[in-house]
Amino acid sequence: PEHGMSWMALGQLHRNAGRHDKAVIFYERATELMPDRPTLWARLGTSLYRTGKLPQAVSALRKAVALDPGAAEAHGNLGVVLRRSGDLEGAIRHLKTAARLDPKDAQHQSNLGVALRRAGRLDAAIVASQVATELAPSEAIYHFNLGVAHRTNSDPAASIAPYTEATRLDPTMADAFWDLGLMHETLGHRPQAV
């Protein structure tokens, strides 16, 4: 196991430096030596995802949650990868599990909101996105996602407040400014749209 730990540590060094392609090599070797480590499979899955290898990432993350069904982060990461792979139902299932296991994690709630929105479950998407903003009120992206959920639900008036908050929190978030102006224009608020 010590040798496996060395491979894992080298993988982590490369992952922390953003060299996920190199991290994959070390993590794969570590999983051969220590196949029963769920955290290792989760790290491998995340690095595979970062290199664009979605099917392999799904496989590694499924192994992580099979080894540790209580690992909220692994469920959350699997949900994100499944969403990016087009499996919205699988994504929603794992993101709901992540949110249930770690109800104070705003990122799980926000990712769940995005997956629900893309699946057309807009009321549930708004609820999950709202929870994310309540858990992490200083994160502009969560307010933006709430605004998008309201906009997608054909409620431009409800989208104004979250878009406004997103732009206040992150004055460089061009998409939030664009959507905010578009919603003001939709509502006939010409001076605010400019």
Secondary structure, 3 states (H helix, E strand, C coil): CHHHHHHHHHHHHHHHCCCHHHHHHHHHHHHHHCCCCHHHHHHHHHHHHHCCCHHHHHHHHHHHHHHCCCCHHHHHHHHHHHHHHCCHHHHHHHHHHHHHHCCCCHHHHHHHHHHHHHCCCHHHHHHHHHHHHHHCCCCHHHHHHHHHHHHHCCCHHHHHHHHHHHHHHCCCCHHHHHHHHHHHHHCCCHHHHC
